Amino acid sequence: MSSLFKFNPSRPRLRRHHLLMAPLLLASSASFADVSPALDRFDLSLGGYYANTDTTIGAGDKSGQFKGNVNLEHDLGFEDHKTVPRVKLDFLIGDHQGFSFDYFSINRSRTKTLSDDISYGGNDYDASASVRGKLDFDFGSAAYRWWFGSGNDVFGLGIGAAYYRVRAGISGIATLDGESAQASTSYSETAGAPLLQLGWRHAFNDSLRMYFDASGVKKNGGDLNGHIYNAALGLEWYPWKNLGFGAEYAYTRIKLNDEQDSYNANLDLKLHGPSAFVKFRF
């Protein structure tokens, strides 16, 4: 009998413990239920951007005596379409805030026998000369996002930073004072800049959603300055709970200036076209 009396007093404490835990569990369930059906707690997109490209690079000295702009597609015969790999990641912290990450990279090179004279970086390349052009561009961004709304439509605002790297150059047989010789001009720079994002998400149902994203990067000072703008309209379809597909049409404008003590260089790159993604959500 004494063992029963020793055991019984612990029962009220167990019931009180469960009573204390119940509101916490209910609150946790409610917080998860507050997430808009247009958002996921974790969203990873892996795919490619099949972009129509228009690329102009330029380089010259500070005085402006030597300069030249070369359009890679027109002057050097670069293909006007390029598949660009792209990775995007979004995840929520709580119900209406989270992080957004984006990365893409463009790497292009080509050697061509010129049909017209070109100048770049103080070097003159005559028609019939063999010239090689190269452009590498990397872009990555990270932003903290706020989502407003809790129904099928939500609107987002993001503030963060972007990192970008440019490497461009032209080499070949150039002519100077009537003499021909191997010449090359190239530059490589990296920079960071503040980023602003705007977004909209709409859920038709749990499997089909539409979205619009816009972002802008602008930097006025430093060696590598300029602006990068991007806008995209897309659809997401999830035939399975955690695995789906995405398609979007995007426009990207990149205009950068590299200002050094001995030279100026610039990049003007326009991209537009469709993208396709494999998507994972949790």
N, C-alpha and C positions, 0 to 999 in steps of 0.2 A: 504493500500500500504506500509506503514512503517513497518508493521510486516513482509512482504515478504522480504524487504531489510535487516531486522535484521536476518532473518533465512538463507538467501542465503550464506553469507560468511562462514558458517560452512561446506558447502558442499565440497569445495576444501580441507579442512583439513581432512575430512573423506576419500576422495579419496587418499590423501597423506598417511594416516594411512594404508589403504589397500595396497598401493604400497610398503610400508615399510614391511608389514607383509608377502607379497607374497614370497619374496626371502627366508625368514625364514622357511615358510612352505615347499617350494620346497627343501630346504637344509635338513630339517628334513625327508621328504619323501625319499630323495636320500640316507640318512644315513641308513634308515631301509632297503632300497633296496640293500645296499652293503653287507648285511649279507650273507655268503655262504649258499646255500641250504643244506649243510652237517651239519649246526649248527642250534640250536634253542636259542631263547633269554632266555627261561626257560625250563629246562628239569629235571624232577623228576622220579627216578626209584625205585620201591619198589618190592622186590622179595627175592629169596632164592638161596643159593649156595649149590648144592648137591655134597659134596666133598668127594673124597676118601682120607682117612687120614692115616698118619703114624706118630706116636707121641712118642718121647722118652723124659723122664724127668730124671734128675739126681740131687743128693745132697750129699755133703760130707763136712768134716771139712777142715780147711785151710792147715793142714799138709799133707793131702792126705791119712792119715791112715784109715779114714772111708769114704767110697764113695760107690756109686752104681748107675747104670743106669737101668731104667725100661721102657720097651716098653709097652705102654698102650694097644695096640691092641693084641700083642702077649702074654704078661705076665699076663695081667689082664682081657683079654677077651672083651675089648671095641670094639664096632662095627666099622668096617673099613670104613663105610660111615656115614656121618653126614650132615643134612640139616642146613645150617648156614644162618640166616636172614641177609639181606644186604640192605642198603639204600644209594643211590647216588643222588647228586644234582649238577647241573651245571647251571650257568646263566651268561649272557654276560653283560658287562658294555661298551657301545659303540658297535662297530662292530667286533673287533678283540681281545678283552680282556675280562676277566671275572674271576669268582671264581668256584672252584670245591671242593666238599665235598664228603667224603666216610666214611661209618661206617659198621662194622660187629662185631659179638660177638660169641664166641664159649664157651659153657658151658656143661661140660661132667662129669659124675660120675658113678661109678659102684662098686659093691661088688662081690668078687669072692673067691671061695675056690681054693687055689693055687694047681697046678699040679707040679710045680718046685720051688726050693728055689730061693728067690730073696733077694737083699740087697738094702737099700735106706736110706740115711742120717745116716749111722752108725747102723741101725737096720737090723737084719737078720730075714726074715720071711720064715719059713720052709714050705715045701710042705704039703698040707692039712690044712694050716692055712687060716682063713677067713680074707681077706684084702680088704680095700676100697680105691680106688684111685679117685682123683678129679683134674680136670683142668678147669680153667676159663681163657679165653683170650679175651680182648676187644681191638679193634683197631679203631681209628678215625683219619682222616686227613683233612687238609684244605690247598688249594694251589691257588695261583694267576696264571692264565694261559694267554699265548699269543698264538694267532692262526695266522698262516701265510698262505696266499692264499685267493682267493675270488671266485673260481669256484667250481666245484663239489668235488675237493680234497683240504683239508686243513691239515696242520701239526701243532701240538701244543707243547709248552714247558711250564711246570709248576714248580714253586718253592714255597715251603710252609713248613709246620711242621706237624708232626704226634704225636699222643698220644697213648700209649699202656699200658695195665695193665696185669700182669700175677699173677695168684694165683694157686698154685699146691701143692699137698700133698698126702701122703699115711699113712694109719693107720690100725692097726690090732694087732694080737697076735704075738709078736716078741720073739725071743730067745736070751738071753744074759747070758753067763757063765753057761749054762745048765738050766737056769730058764726061764720060760715063763711069760710074762706080757703084758698088753696092752701098745702099744707104737704108737707114731705118729710123723711125720716130715712134716712140711709145710712151705711155704713162700708166701709172697704177696708183690709185688713191682709195682710201676708205673714209667713211664719215658716219656720224650719227645725227639724228634730228628728231624733234618732237613730232608726234603722230596724233591725228584726230580721226575718229571713226564714227560713222552713223549707220544704223541698221534697222531693218524691219523684218519681222517674221509673221507668217500666217499659217495656221494649221487648218487644212480642209477636214482632215481626220487624223487618226493616229499614224497612218501610213503615208500620207501625202501632204507635203508642205511647200510653201513658196517663200522666197526671201529676196531682199535687196540689201546690198552692202555698198558703202562708199567710204573712202579713206583718203586722207591727204597728208603729205609730208612737205614741209617747207623750211628751208634753212637759208638765211641771208648772209651769214658770216662764215669765216673759215676758208680753208683751201678749196674744199669741194662743197659747192653750194648750189642751190636750185630748188626744184620741186618735183614731187612724184604724186600723181593722182590715179586713183583706181575706182571703178564702179562696176558692179556685177549684179545681174538678175538671174535667179536660179530656181530650180525645183529639186526636191528631195523625195524619193520614193523608197519605202521600206517594205518589201514583200515579206521579210522576216523581222522579228522583234528587234534584234540587235545588228542586223546587217542589211544595208541598202545601197542605193545608187544615187548619184547626184549629177545634174547637168546645169550649166550656166553659160551665159554670154557676158563677156567682160570687155572693158576698154581700159587700157593703161597708158598713161603719158608720163615719160621720164625725160626731164630736161635739166641737165647738170652742167656746171662750169667748174673747171679745175684751174685755179689761179695760183701760179707759182712765181718765184722771183724772176725766173728766166723765160717762162713761156705761159701761154694760156691754151687751154684745151676745152672742148665741149662735147657733149653727147646729147642728141635729140632722138629719142626712141619712142615710136608709137606702136602699141600692140592692141589688136582687137580680134576677137574670135571666140569660139566655143571651148568649154572645158568639160571634162568628164571625170567623175570621182567614184571610188569605192568608199563607202561610209560605214563607220562603226559607231554605235551609240550604246550608252549604258545609263 
